[in-house]
Amino acid sequence: MFNLRSVLFGIFSKIKINLIGQIFITEIISLLSLPFINFKVLFRKNPQLIFISISFILYLFIQIFVDLINNTSEVDCYRGWAMIVFSLISTIYYTYLGSYKKNFFVSLLIGVFFIGLILGETTLKAESDNFFKVRFLPFLNPLVLILSHSFFRKKKYNRTIVLFFVFAFICLLLNARSNGVIFLIAGILIYVKIKNISISFLTLLKASVFCYGIYVIYINNVIDGNIKGSTSKQISLLSNPYNPFELLYYGRIDSAVLLEAIGDKPLLGHGSWAKDEDNKYARIQARLSGKEFLDYHIVGYVRAHSIVLGIWAYAGFFGFLIMLIMFFKLYKVFYKIFKQPLIPPLFPVLLIVAVQMLWHLFYSPIGHLRISFPLFASLIIVEYNKINKIK
């Protein structure tokens, strides 16, 4: 069922140490393991990894050039370049383990479950009123995915759909809004796949009506005071709380601020960990958020709270274009997996990771390129090539 070394790898994937900046233990393991990988065989077995490697190398060279043009400080250069380098190294090693270690991805999830159960959230800081999100989601998310994999192995697909929907409702009620939306969308996609429903305008319309109905229930509970927390407080800023696009805007003000930064330097960007001179963008964020003061954590740097927009702000248009093409290629491979008749046991895990990555692309810190991307890319690559091999 699982591999002990892969379980330990999952545990280490959430633990950081200070070594010329913060670094995950798994990143050290991945780096030290590179000399022992037969790249010729790995690339032949997983040809998509070649394109990803080339994309990251080009992105790194562009970022270095942009940093030189912008006279970026050495510390910020090292932080920016390390994110790119370790994103690629981890992706290569995850793909290697997924290709050669039996049940690697499930074992990885078991490790993440154990470390989440013991420590809670270890990679990101969160507000005190988001206790459920910080303390419970780190082990509940992998637990739900492990259960869904078990259901799919036994071809009990409907159980996974129910599990995802129930968990999504729990997340929405307990102030973990984005996590709930991700599991809700994944549950709908599993239903579409299992029932072999063709994706048409009518299908999209029905799904949209269903999702909006859930949104109205959520808003009503927030207004009635049944749902509390920092994300729920955003509702008070809305002129029309029943407009989900307005909530998305206020919930991710950082993305709007990034567009301002991109507009100032669209071609070459601001450089790694772009400095916010005179707190210009912090002031814009405070104004858009309806605040009269600057939060300490938004002062000094342009907050890249979006992977693709963050890349554009830091590395300029060409870095953005290269990575956008890379993500497009990966989602194209994911779509091929979704459309083929064979349903692999890891299908629900793949769906969650793909939907979650789509959210990270537009609304999560750029650091998720290092934290979340390696699992996303390696899982898609390995599962796609396994399916083709079976065929």
C-alpha positions in Angstrom: 0.0 0.0 0.0 2.8 2.5 0.8 6.5 2.9 0.9 8.1 3.9 4.2 10.9 6.1 2.6 8.3 7.9 0.5 6.2 8.5 3.7 9.3 10.1 5.3 9.8 12.1 2.2 6.2 13.5 2.6 7.0 14.4 6.2 10.2 16.2 5.3 8.4 18.1 2.5 6.7 20.2 5.1 9.7 20.9 7.3 12.1 23.8 6.7 15.5 24.6 8.1 17.6 27.7 8.0 20.6 27.2 5.6 21.4 30.4 3.8 17.7 31.2 4.0 14.9 28.8 4.6 15.0 25.5 2.7 12.9 22.4 2.8 14.6 19.1 3.8 13.2 17.5 0.7 14.9 20.1 -1.4 18.3 19.2 0.1 17.5 15.5 -0.5 16.5 16.3 -4.1 19.7 18.3 -4.7 22.0 15.6 -3.3 20.2 12.9 -5.3 20.6 14.5 -8.7 24.0 12.9 -9.4 22.5 9.5 -9.0 19.7 10.0 -11.5 20.0 8.5 -15.0 18.6 11.6 -16.8 18.7 9.9 -20.2 16.4 7.2 -19.1 14.2 9.6 -17.0 13.7 12.0 -19.9 13.0 9.1 -22.4 10.4 7.8 -20.0 8.9 11.2 -19.2 9.5 13.4 -22.3 7.4 16.3 -20.9 10.1 16.8 -18.3 12.4 18.0 -21.0 10.1 20.9 -21.9 9.7 21.8 -18.2 13.4 21.8 -17.7 14.1 24.0 -20.7 11.3 26.4 -19.6 12.7 26.8 -16.1 16.3 27.3 -17.4 15.1 30.0 -19.8 13.0 31.6 -17.0 16.1 31.6 -14.8 18.3 33.3 -17.4 15.6 35.9 -18.0 15.3 36.5 -14.2 19.1 36.9 -13.9 19.1 39.4 -16.8 16.2 41.4 -15.3 17.9 41.5 -11.9 21.1 42.9 -13.5 19.1 45.6 -15.3 17.3 46.5 -12.1 20.3 46.3 -9.8 18.5 43.9 -7.5 20.3 43.3 -4.2 22.3 40.1 -3.8 20.0 38.7 -1.1 16.9 39.2 -3.2 18.7 37.8 -6.3 19.6 34.6 -4.3 16.1 34.3 -3.0 14.5 34.7 -6.4 16.9 32.4 -8.2 16.7 29.7 -5.5 12.9 29.6 -6.0 13.4 28.9 -9.7 16.2 26.4 -9.3 14.6 24.4 -6.5 11.3 24.3 -8.2 13.0 22.5 -11.1 15.1 20.3 -9.0 12.1 19.2 -6.9 10.0 18.6 -10.0 12.7 16.4 -11.5 13.2 14.3 -8.3 9.4 14.0 -7.7 9.0 12.7 -11.3 11.9 10.3 -10.7 10.4 8.9 -7.5 6.9 8.8 -9.1 8.3 6.8 -12.0 10.3 4.3 -10.1 8.8 4.0 -6.5 5.6 2.1 -6.3 2.8 4.1 -4.7 5.1 7.1 -4.2 2.3 9.7 -4.4 0.0 7.9 -2.0 2.9 7.4 0.4 3.8 11.1 0.1 0.2 12.0 1.1 0.5 9.7 4.1 3.6 11.5 5.2 2.0 14.9 4.7 -1.0 13.6 6.7 1.2 12.7 9.7 3.2 15.9 9.8 0.0 17.9 9.4 -1.6 15.9 12.3 1.4 16.6 14.5 2.3 20.2 13.6 -0.5 21.7 11.6 0.5 24.3 9.1 4.3 24.5 8.9 4.9 26.4 5.6 2.6 29.5 5.9 1.6 31.9 8.6 -2.1 32.4 9.1 -4.4 34.5 11.2 -5.5 33.3 14.7 -9.2 33.3 13.7 -8.5 30.8 11.0 -7.8 28.0 13.4 -9.6 25.3 11.3 -7.6 26.2 8.3 -4.3 26.3 10.1 -4.7 23.3 12.5 -7.0 20.9 10.7 -6.7 21.3 7.0 -3.0 20.3 6.9 -4.0 16.7 7.8 -7.6 16.7 6.6 -6.8 17.5 3.0 -4.3 14.6 2.6 -6.6 12.3 4.5 -9.5 13.0 2.2 -7.3 12.4 -0.8 -6.0 9.1 0.6 -9.6 8.0 1.2 -10.6 9.1 -2.4 -7.7 7.1 -3.8 -8.9 4.0 -1.8 -12.5 4.5 -3.1 -11.2 4.7 -6.7 -9.1 1.6 -6.4 -12.3 -0.2 -5.4 -14.2 1.6 -8.2 -16.5 3.2 -5.6 -16.6 6.4 -7.5 -19.8 7.8 -6.0 -18.3 7.7 -2.5 -15.6 10.1 -3.6 -18.1 12.5 -5.0 -20.0 12.5 -1.8 -16.8 12.8 0.3 -15.6 15.8 -1.8 -19.0 17.6 -1.6 -19.4 17.1 2.2 -15.8 18.2 2.8 -16.3 21.2 0.6 -19.4 22.3 2.7 -17.5 21.8 5.9 -14.6 24.0 4.6 -17.0 26.7 3.5 -18.8 26.7 6.9 -15.5 26.8 8.9 -13.9 29.7 7.0 -11.7 27.8 4.6 -13.4 29.2 1.5 -10.9 28.6 -1.2 -10.2 25.1 -0.1 -13.9 24.3 -0.1 -14.3 25.7 -3.7 -11.4 23.5 -4.9 -13.0 20.3 -3.5 -16.4 21.4 -4.8 -15.1 21.9 -8.4 -13.1 18.7 -8.2 -16.3 16.8 -7.1 -18.2 18.2 -10.0 -15.5 17.2 -12.5 -15.4 13.7 -11.1 -19.2 13.5 -11.5 -18.9 14.7 -15.1 -16.2 12.1 -15.8 -17.9 9.2 -14.1 -21.3 9.9 -15.7 -19.6 10.5 -19.1 -21.2 13.8 -19.5 -20.1 15.8 -22.5 -18.9 19.3 -21.7 -21.3 21.6 -23.4 -22.9 25.1 -22.9 -25.8 23.5 -21.1 -23.5 21.4 -18.8 -21.5 24.6 -17.9 -24.7 26.5 -17.2 -26.0 23.8 -14.9 -22.7 23.6 -13.0 -22.6 27.4 -12.7 -26.2 27.5 -11.3 -25.3 24.8 -8.8 -22.1 26.6 -7.7 -23.9 29.9 -7.4 -26.5 28.3 -5.2 -23.8 27.1 -2.9 -22.3 30.6 -3.0 -25.7 32.1 -1.9 -26.0 29.7 1.0 -22.4 30.7 2.1 -23.2 34.4 1.9 -26.4 34.0 3.8 -24.6 32.2 6.6 -21.9 34.9 6.7 -24.5 37.6 6.9 -26.4 35.7 9.7 -23.2 35.4 11.7 -22.9 31.6 11.4 -19.6 31.8 9.6 -16.9 34.1 11.1 -13.2 34.8 10.5 -10.9 37.0 8.5 -12.2 35.8 5.1 -15.7 36.4 6.2 -14.9 39.9 7.2 -14.3 40.7 3.5 -18.0 40.5 2.9 -18.5 43.8 4.8 -16.5 45.5 2.0 -18.8 44.5 -0.7 -21.5 46.7 -2.2 -23.3 43.6 -3.4 -22.3 40.4 -1.4 -24.2 38.2 -3.8 -21.7 39.2 -6.6 -19.0 36.5 -6.5 -16.7 38.5 -8.8 -16.7 41.4 -6.4 -15.8 39.1 -3.5 -13.0 37.6 -5.6 -11.7 41.0 -6.2 -11.7 42.1 -2.6 -10.5 38.7 -1.4 -7.4 39.0 -3.6 -6.5 42.7 -3.7 -2.9 41.7 -4.1 -3.5 40.6 -7.6 -5.0 44.0 -8.5 -1.9 45.6 -7.0 0.4 43.4 -9.0 -1.3 44.6 -12.2 -0.4 48.1 -11.1 3.3 47.0 -10.7 3.2 45.2 -14.1 1.8 48.3 -15.7 4.8 50.4 -14.5 7.4 47.9 -15.9 5.6 45.6 -18.3 8.6 44.5 -20.4 11.5 43.9 -18.0 9.8 43.8 -14.6 11.0 45.0 -11.2 13.5 42.1 -10.4 13.4 39.3 -7.9 11.5 40.2 -4.7 10.8 43.6 -6.2 11.4 46.5 -3.9 8.4 48.8 -3.2 10.0 52.2 -3.4 8.3 54.7 -1.1 5.7 52.0 -0.3 3.8 53.0 -3.5 2.1 49.6 -3.9 1.5 49.1 -0.2 -0.4 52.4 -0.3 -2.4 51.3 -3.3 -3.2 48.0 -1.5 -4.3 49.9 1.7 -6.5 52.2 -0.3 -8.2 49.3 -2.3 -8.7 47.4 1.0 -10.4 50.3 2.6 -7.7 50.8 5.1 -6.1 54.0 6.4 -2.9 52.4 7.5 -0.2 50.2 6.0 0.1 46.6 7.4 3.6 45.8 8.4 3.7 42.7 6.2 2.9 44.5 3.0 5.5 47.3 3.3 8.9 47.2 1.5 8.2 44.6 -1.3 5.8 44.1 -4.1 3.6 41.3 -2.8 3.5 38.6 -5.5 0.2 37.0 -4.5 -0.2 35.3 -7.8 2.3 33.0 -9.6 1.8 34.1 -13.2 1.3 37.8 -12.3 4.2 37.6 -9.8 6.5 36.2 -12.5 5.5 39.0 -14.8 6.1 41.6 -12.1 9.5 40.1 -11.1 10.8 38.8 -14.5 9.0 40.8 -17.0 6.9 39.8 -20.0 9.2 37.2 -21.4 9.5 35.3 -18.2 5.7 35.4 -17.9 5.3 34.2 -21.5 7.6 31.2 -21.1 6.0 30.0 -17.9 2.5 30.6 -19.2 3.3 28.4 -22.2 4.7 25.8 -19.8 1.6 25.7 -17.7 -0.6 25.6 -20.8 1.3 22.5 -22.0 0.9 20.8 -18.6 -2.9 21.5 -18.5 -3.1 20.2 -22.0 -1.6 16.9 -20.8 -4.0 16.9 -17.8 -6.9 17.4 -20.2 -5.8 14.3 -22.2 -5.8 12.3 -19.0 -9.3 13.6 -18.1 -10.7 12.7 -21.6 -9.2 9.2 -22.0 -11.5 6.2 -21.0 -9.2 4.6 -18.4 -9.7 6.0 -14.9 -6.5 5.7 -12.8 -6.8 5.2 -9.0 -5.0 8.6 -8.5 -7.6 10.4 -10.6 -9.2 12.3 -7.7 -5.8 13.3 -6.3 -4.8 14.5 -9.8 -8.0 16.6 -10.0 -7.5 18.3 -6.7 -3.9 19.0 -7.4 -4.7 20.4 -10.9 -7.6 22.6 -9.6 -5.6 23.8 -6.7 -2.7 24.7 -8.9 -5.0 26.7 -11.1 -6.0 28.7 -8.0 -2.4 29.2 -7.1 -1.6 30.5 -10.6 -3.8 33.5 -10.1 -4.4 34.0 -6.4 -1.6 32.4 -4.2 1.9 33.6 -3.3 4.6 33.0 -6.0 6.3 30.7 -3.5 3.8 28.0 -4.5 5.9 27.6 -7.6 8.4 26.0 -5.2 5.9 24.5 -2.7 3.1 23.1 -4.9 4.3 23.0 -8.5 6.6 19.9 -8.2 3.8 17.7 -7.1 1.4 19.1 -9.7 3.8 18.7 -12.6 5.3 15.3 -11.6 1.8 13.8 -10.9 0.5 14.8 -14.3 3.6 13.6 -16.1 3.9 10.3 -14.4 0.2 9.4 -14.6 0.0 10.4 -18.3 3.0 8.2 -19.2 1.8 5.3 -17.1 -1.6 5.4 -18.9 0.1 5.5 -22.3 2.3 2.6 -21.3 -0.8 0.6 -20.3 -2.4 1.3 -23.7 
